[in-house]
């Protein structure tokens, strides 16, 4: 038993010595500084933008109604087609109105004949005033009768004019050029002022885009663009419902004078071109890109770019206290710098405060670094450097405030 136990005790002691020695070697071996990719904070041109939800509105919109009551004889337009100002749309029954006009003209002719006779009577009464048979009362009565008949002739002529107007109303023409909707009444029905809207015409080019702006953000926009020219310092661009950017830009032309109390917003309006997209479709209908009532995303873009202190968006971290970056300081130690961000893009962050030009910020390897830790800095990857260069060349995405204010990076922790 004793001889057998000696090798076992020696083996156990040897294992303990090996394990302890290995642990001691592990603790004494120095850990290498993590390699990180850094980028210098530099000034870059960036275009300021803000996004809002808006709606397309036709500049001119007309509800076509009947001015007189009559049977609808014929519809003379294709539903959904583009029409010109003055084009005939509907033709109403004309017979009763033509007969009424003829009757009114006959009344005028009759009264004019009676008036001519009254004028002769007045002349005779005036001639007799110089002789013994003349009486002033007879002359006065003749004058009064003549004036009365003249008034009746004028009233009858006014009735003729009214009948001519009503006859003209039997031809319903387009008051504006634009795209016409579907008809609400078909041939054979009686239409009139009480029939409601027969059809609707909306103008096509250009169009309005209206959108509400929160009052606080409106004040920021006024502060930003007011010294640069106000409404003229901003360009409107549209993002369509399918995500495509509309190929034409527009200008702001109106800011409402009242704040909506329910939403604390102010209505802003711009004008943008809406040329023909295709000359005609398979059905022969002219097609435009923008449609009255369409929802779009309105992008307000500054005419002139501004210079900002730019760093890669990937270098920005966030916690409960706000945004910060890790910069490489003296002795290659990582330093936490609290920053204030301005307009930013998906690749570039604009720094308002917290950094100076030339500061080196860590853009890659952040997950391996803690503040105060020594790092091994090196140039960032070509992907990040190319995105920074693209921003300088004006080919990077534009700065975006988002629909409700300055856009912020996603919360990330190192």
Secondary structure as GFF3:
##gff-version 3
##sequence-region A 1 414
A	DSSP	alpha_helix	2	28	.	.	.	ID=ss1
A	DSSP	beta_strand	34	40	.	.	.	ID=ss2
A	DSSP	beta_strand	42	46	.	.	.	ID=ss3
A	DSSP	beta_strand	49	58	.	.	.	ID=ss4
A	DSSP	beta_strand	61	64	.	.	.	ID=ss5
A	DSSP	beta_strand	70	75	.	.	.	ID=ss6
A	DSSP	beta_strand	82	83	.	.	.	ID=ss7
A	DSSP	beta_strand	88	92	.	.	.	ID=ss8
A	DSSP	alpha_helix	95	128	.	.	.	ID=ss9
A	DSSP	alpha_helix	136	168	.	.	.	ID=ss10
A	DSSP	beta_strand	171	173	.	.	.	ID=ss11
A	DSSP	beta_strand	178	180	.	.	.	ID=ss12
A	DSSP	beta_strand	190	191	.	.	.	ID=ss13
A	DSSP	three_ten_helix	193	195	.	.	.	ID=ss14
A	DSSP	beta_strand	199	202	.	.	.	ID=ss15
A	DSSP	beta_strand	207	214	.	.	.	ID=ss16
A	DSSP	alpha_helix	215	225	.	.	.	ID=ss17
A	DSSP	three_ten_helix	226	228	.	.	.	ID=ss18
A	DSSP	three_ten_helix	230	233	.	.	.	ID=ss19
A	DSSP	beta_strand	234	239	.	.	.	ID=ss20
A	DSSP	beta_strand	250	260	.	.	.	ID=ss21
A	DSSP	beta_strand	265	272	.	.	.	ID=ss22
A	DSSP	beta_strand	276	278	.	.	.	ID=ss23
A	DSSP	beta_strand	287	288	.	.	.	ID=ss24
A	DSSP	beta_strand	295	302	.	.	.	ID=ss25
A	DSSP	beta_strand	306	312	.	.	.	ID=ss26
A	DSSP	three_ten_helix	313	315	.	.	.	ID=ss27
A	DSSP	beta_strand	317	319	.	.	.	ID=ss28
A	DSSP	beta_strand	322	328	.	.	.	ID=ss29
A	DSSP	three_ten_helix	330	332	.	.	.	ID=ss30
A	DSSP	beta_strand	334	338	.	.	.	ID=ss31
A	DSSP	beta_strand	340	341	.	.	.	ID=ss32
A	DSSP	beta_strand	348	353	.	.	.	ID=ss33
A	DSSP	beta_strand	360	364	.	.	.	ID=ss34
A	DSSP	three_ten_helix	366	368	.	.	.	ID=ss35
A	DSSP	beta_strand	375	379	.	.	.	ID=ss36
A	DSSP	alpha_helix	382	393	.	.	.	ID=ss37
###
